[in-house]
Amino acid sequence: MGLCEYREELVFTFILCFLHISKIFFIYSFLSVTFALAAAGAGGAVVAAPVVLGVVGFTSAGIAAGSYAASMMSAAAVANGGGVAAGSVVALLQSAGMAGLSGAATAAVGSVGGAAGGLVAALI
């Protein structure tokens, strides 16, 4: 093997190594961003859930008059013949607004927030 052939093979090997390292770096960067956004989404959702419930009208003192929660409760009561059914969405949100999120609800909200964060990372 002549010197020129050796150089060509060395350059080709160098280029392949560089491309391989670039590919690993890209995958590592993508995974880092994905995990960071998923964690931010999960944490943000858990922190924001009680705030959002209060803003919508599900407060610790009950459903706030004239709020979106009040209109939801009214619609649920009309649909059920005058009362809100136990276990309905309105009842669960009212319970969460008054007592806070249970461990299972916190896990569910965190999972949905994490999935949303991961989806955002995939779209970026």
Long-range contacts (C-beta under 8 A, 24 or more apart in sequence): 30-121, 33-121, 33-124, 34-118, 34-121, 34-122, 36-121, 37-117, 37-118, 37-120, 37-121, 37-124, 38-114, 38-115, 38-117, 38-118, 38-121, 39-114, 39-117, 40-117, 41-113, 41-114, 41-115, 41-116, 41-117, 41-118, 41-120, 42-110, 42-111, 42-113, 42-114, 42-117, 43-110, 43-113, 44-113, 44-117, 45-109, 45-110, 45-112, 45-113, 45-114, 45-116, 46-101, 46-106, 46-109, 46-110, 46-113, 49-96, 49-101, 49-106, 49-109, 50-96, 50-97, 50-100, 50-101, 53-93, 53-96, 53-97, 54-97, 56-93, 57-97, 58-93, 58-94, 58-96, 58-97, 58-98, 59-97, 59-98, 60-97, 60-98, 61-98, 62-94, 62-98, 63-94, 63-97, 69-93, 69-94, 69-97
